[in-house]
Amino acid sequence: MIEVEGLTKRYRTRVAVDDVSFTVRPGRVTGFLGPNGSGKTTTMRCVLGLTRPTAGTATVLGVPYRELDVPMRRVGALVDPRARHPGRSAYAHLLALAQSNGLPAARVDAVVDLVGLGAVAHERVGGFSLGMGQRLGIAAALLGDPDVLLLDEPVNGLDPEGIRWVRELLRDLADEGRTVLVSSHLMSEMEDTADHLVVLGRGRLLADVAMADLLGRGASVRVRSPQGPLLAAALRRAGAAVSLEVDGALRVEGLGAAAVGDVAFAAAVPVHELTTVVASLEAAYLALTGADVEYRAGAA
């Protein structure tokens, strides 16, 4: 479990993180969202003891990260995939981490195979692509078989197959009961991966909410009837907001699907289609934050 309480970080006159509190629980993937400069990476660095907060606390498994006895066995992190010596091979990089943390060499072989770097394990990492560097960073995070994972933008530079692999890996780790906190700019991918969301904006906490609840807030109902005008009038009398879609269906907000069906039945209007339409994560995020259009799915 990760617990952040009243976390604040100031850099002279700039406030990077402003009184943020949230809990990341085991057994689910928690997505960490926010535009560039929102404080996500600073928060992660505070959790990992890499940045000292101005105020508040950040603990992992009940204690500050610096107090963990064998941190790599308890917490795995990917904050900067470039944090490796370019002259070393991937295998040598991971072996040095393993030896310095009292981990068996067998773990190196295991994570190299897991992340798909077997064919290039003995090549110098200075020549790695961004995607290969991300895989190496994930391997390092998993080296100690940790209970808690913090991954900052782990899918940057990965191809679609690699992105799917990361999604399945995170889901498997959460299903094993681990605590998983992951940030990403890929909204569609986060929508398919995360169970819960923590959203920051300008250093402040904007939402700490289940994915289903956030998407449900933007849900509407699509209904189609050969007597559309009569149904629209009845729905408006029931307090719904009704708009006409290009194919003649009605978009209804303010009433759920069951209530729309009840209104149609009471008005003796036949219904040929009745569907709940859930908002995309991108749309829900933009509605929540008012973020500008450059923060879009797939933006780097």
C-alpha positions in Angstrom: 0.0 0.0 0.0 1.1 3.6 -0.7 -0.2 6.3 1.5 0.3 10.0 0.7 -0.9 12.5 3.3 -0.9 16.3 3.0 2.1 16.1 0.6 3.5 19.4 -0.5 6.6 20.2 -2.4 7.7 23.8 -3.2 10.7 24.9 -5.3 11.2 28.5 -4.2 8.1 30.3 -5.4 6.7 27.4 -7.4 4.4 24.8 -5.8 4.8 21.5 -7.6 2.6 19.5 -5.3 0.0 21.2 -3.1 -1.4 19.3 0.0 -2.1 16.1 -1.9 -3.6 13.0 -0.1 -4.5 9.6 -1.5 -4.1 5.9 -0.9 -3.0 3.3 -3.5 -4.4 -0.1 -2.4 -3.2 -3.6 -3.3 -5.1 -5.8 -5.8 -5.9 -3.2 -8.3 -4.1 -1.0 -10.9 -4.3 2.6 -10.0 -3.8 5.1 -12.8 -2.0 8.3 -12.1 -3.2 11.1 -14.5 -2.5 14.7 -15.0 -1.0 16.9 -17.7 2.7 17.7 -17.9 3.7 19.8 -14.8 0.8 18.6 -12.7 3.1 17.0 -10.1 2.8 13.3 -10.9 6.6 12.6 -11.2 7.4 14.8 -8.2 4.9 12.9 -6.1 6.4 9.6 -7.2 9.9 10.9 -6.3 8.6 11.9 -2.9 7.2 8.4 -2.3 10.5 6.8 -3.4 12.6 9.1 -1.1 14.3 10.8 -4.1 12.8 14.2 -3.3 12.2 15.5 0.2 8.7 17.0 0.6 8.3 20.5 2.0 5.4 19.2 4.1 3.3 16.0 4.6 4.3 12.4 4.4 4.5 9.6 1.8 4.8 6.0 3.0 5.1 2.6 1.4 3.9 -0.5 3.2 3.5 1.7 6.3 6.9 3.3 6.5 8.9 5.9 4.6 10.8 4.3 1.7 14.2 5.1 3.3 13.3 2.9 6.2 12.6 -0.3 4.2 15.1 -2.9 5.1 15.4 -4.5 1.6 13.7 -1.8 -0.6 14.2 -3.6 -4.0 12.4 -6.7 -2.6 9.5 -4.5 -1.4 9.2 -1.7 -4.0 10.0 -1.7 -7.7 10.1 1.6 -9.6 10.6 3.0 -13.1 10.9 6.8 -13.0 13.7 7.4 -15.6 14.4 4.6 -18.1 17.7 6.4 -19.0 19.1 5.6 -15.5 21.7 3.2 -16.6 25.3 3.2 -17.8 25.3 3.3 -21.6 28.5 1.2 -21.8 27.0 -1.8 -19.9 25.0 -4.5 -21.4 21.4 -5.0 -20.2 22.4 -8.2 -18.4 25.4 -6.5 -16.6 23.1 -3.6 -15.6 20.6 -5.9 -14.0 23.2 -8.2 -12.5 24.9 -5.2 -10.8 21.5 -4.2 -9.3 20.8 -7.8 -8.2 24.2 -8.2 -6.5 24.0 -4.8 -4.7 20.6 -5.8 -3.3 21.4 -9.3 -2.3 19.3 -10.9 -5.1 20.2 -14.1 -6.8 21.5 -14.0 -10.4 18.6 -16.3 -11.4 16.3 -13.3 -11.0 18.2 -11.5 -13.8 17.5 -14.4 -16.2 13.9 -14.5 -15.1 13.2 -10.8 -15.7 15.2 -10.7 -19.0 12.9 -13.4 -20.3 9.8 -11.8 -18.9 10.3 -8.4 -20.6 11.5 -9.9 -23.9 15.1 -8.8 -23.9 16.7 -12.2 -24.3 18.0 -11.6 -27.8 19.8 -8.3 -26.8 20.6 -9.0 -23.2 24.4 -8.8 -23.8 24.3 -5.7 -26.0 25.3 -2.3 -24.7 22.2 -0.4 -23.6 23.6 2.9 -25.1 22.3 1.6 -28.4 18.9 0.7 -27.2 15.8 2.3 -28.6 13.4 4.0 -26.3 11.1 1.0 -26.2 13.9 -1.4 -25.4 15.0 1.0 -22.6 11.5 0.9 -21.2 11.6 -2.9 -21.2 14.9 -2.8 -19.3 13.5 -0.3 -16.8 10.5 -2.5 -16.2 12.9 -5.5 -15.8 14.8 -3.5 -13.1 11.6 -2.6 -11.3 10.6 -6.3 -11.2 14.0 -7.6 -10.3 13.2 -8.0 -6.6 9.8 -9.5 -7.2 8.3 -6.6 -5.2 5.0 -6.1 -3.4 4.6 -2.5 -4.7 5.3 -1.1 -8.2 5.5 2.6 -9.2 5.9 3.1 -13.0 6.1 6.5 -14.6 5.0 6.4 -18.2 6.1 2.8 -18.8 4.6 2.5 -22.3 6.4 5.5 -23.9 8.2 4.3 -27.0 6.6 0.9 -27.1 4.9 -0.5 -30.1 1.3 -1.7 -29.9 2.4 -5.2 -29.1 4.6 -3.9 -26.3 1.8 -1.7 -24.9 -0.5 -4.7 -24.8 2.2 -6.7 -23.0 2.5 -4.0 -20.3 -1.2 -3.8 -19.9 -1.4 -7.6 -19.3 1.6 -7.6 -17.1 0.1 -4.8 -14.8 -3.2 -6.7 -14.6 -1.5 -9.9 -13.7 0.6 -8.2 -11.0 -2.5 -6.6 -9.5 -4.4 -9.9 -9.6 -1.6 -11.4 -7.5 -2.4 -8.8 -4.8 0.4 -6.3 -5.5 0.0 -2.6 -5.3 0.4 -1.0 -8.7 0.6 2.8 -9.4 1.2 3.7 -13.1 1.1 7.0 -14.9 0.5 7.3 -18.7 -0.5 9.9 -21.3 -2.3 7.2 -23.3 -5.9 7.6 -22.2 -7.3 4.7 -24.2 -4.7 2.4 -22.8 -5.3 3.6 -19.2 -9.0 3.1 -19.7 -8.3 -0.5 -20.6 -5.8 -1.1 -17.7 -6.7 0.9 -14.6 -9.3 0.0 -12.0 -8.9 3.2 -10.0 -7.7 6.8 -10.9 -5.8 9.5 -9.0 -5.9 12.7 -11.0 -3.7 15.8 -10.4 -3.9 19.2 -11.9 -1.5 22.0 -11.2 -0.2 20.1 -8.2 -3.6 19.6 -6.6 -5.7 16.4 -6.2 -8.7 16.6 -8.6 -10.1 13.1 -8.2 -9.5 9.9 -6.3 -12.1 7.7 -7.9 -12.9 4.3 -9.3 -12.7 4.1 -13.1 -16.3 2.9 -13.4 -17.5 5.8 -11.3 -15.7 8.5 -13.3 -16.9 7.1 -16.6 -20.4 6.7 -15.3 -20.6 10.5 -14.5 -20.4 11.2 -18.2 -22.9 8.5 -19.3 -25.8 9.2 -21.5 -28.6 7.1 -23.0 -29.2 6.6 -26.7 -32.8 5.8 -27.6 -34.4 5.4 -31.0 -38.1 5.3 -31.8 -40.3 5.7 -34.9 -42.1 8.4 -32.8 -39.0 10.3 -31.8 -40.6 13.7 -31.4 -43.3 12.4 -29.0 -40.7 10.5 -27.0 -38.4 13.6 -26.9 -41.3 15.7 -25.5 -42.1 13.1 -22.9 -38.5 12.8 -21.8 -38.2 16.6 -21.5 -41.3 16.7 -19.3 -39.6 14.1 -17.1 -36.7 16.5 -16.6 -34.2 15.0 -19.1 -32.0 16.9 -21.6 -32.6 15.6 -25.1 -30.7 16.1 -28.3 -31.0 14.7 -31.7 -28.2 12.6 -33.2 -27.3 12.5 -36.9 -29.0 9.1 -37.5 -32.3 10.3 -35.8 -31.7 8.7 -32.4 -32.1 10.7 -29.3 -29.3 11.4 -26.8 -30.7 11.6 -23.3 -28.9 13.1 -20.3 -30.3 13.2 -16.8 -32.1 9.9 -16.8 -30.8 6.4 -16.8 -31.8 3.7 -19.3 -34.4 2.2 -17.1 -36.1 5.6 -16.5 -36.0 6.3 -20.2 -37.7 3.0 -20.9 -40.4 3.8 -18.3 -41.1 7.1 -19.8 -41.5 5.5 -23.3 -43.8 2.9 -21.9 -45.9 5.5 -20.1 -46.2 7.5 -23.3 -47.1 4.4 -25.3 -44.1 5.0 -27.6 -42.4 2.0 -29.2 -38.6 1.8 -28.7 -36.3 0.2 -31.2 -33.0 0.9 -29.4 -32.1 1.7 -25.9 -28.5 1.8 -24.9 -26.3 3.4 -22.1 -23.4 5.2 -23.7 -20.4 5.5 -21.3 -18.0 8.5 -21.8 -14.5 7.7 -22.8 -11.8 8.3 -20.3 -10.4 11.2 -22.4 -13.8 12.9 -22.4 -14.3 12.4 -18.7 -10.8 13.6 -17.9 -11.1 16.8 -20.0 -14.5 17.5 -18.4 -13.0 17.0 -15.0 -9.9 19.1 -15.5 -10.7 21.5 -18.2 -7.3 20.6 -19.6 -6.5 22.1 -23.0 -6.7 20.2 -26.2 -3.0 19.3 -26.4 -3.5 16.8 -23.6 -5.0 14.1 -25.8 -4.8 10.4 -26.1 -1.4 9.4 -27.4 0.2 12.8 -26.6 3.8 12.5 -25.5 
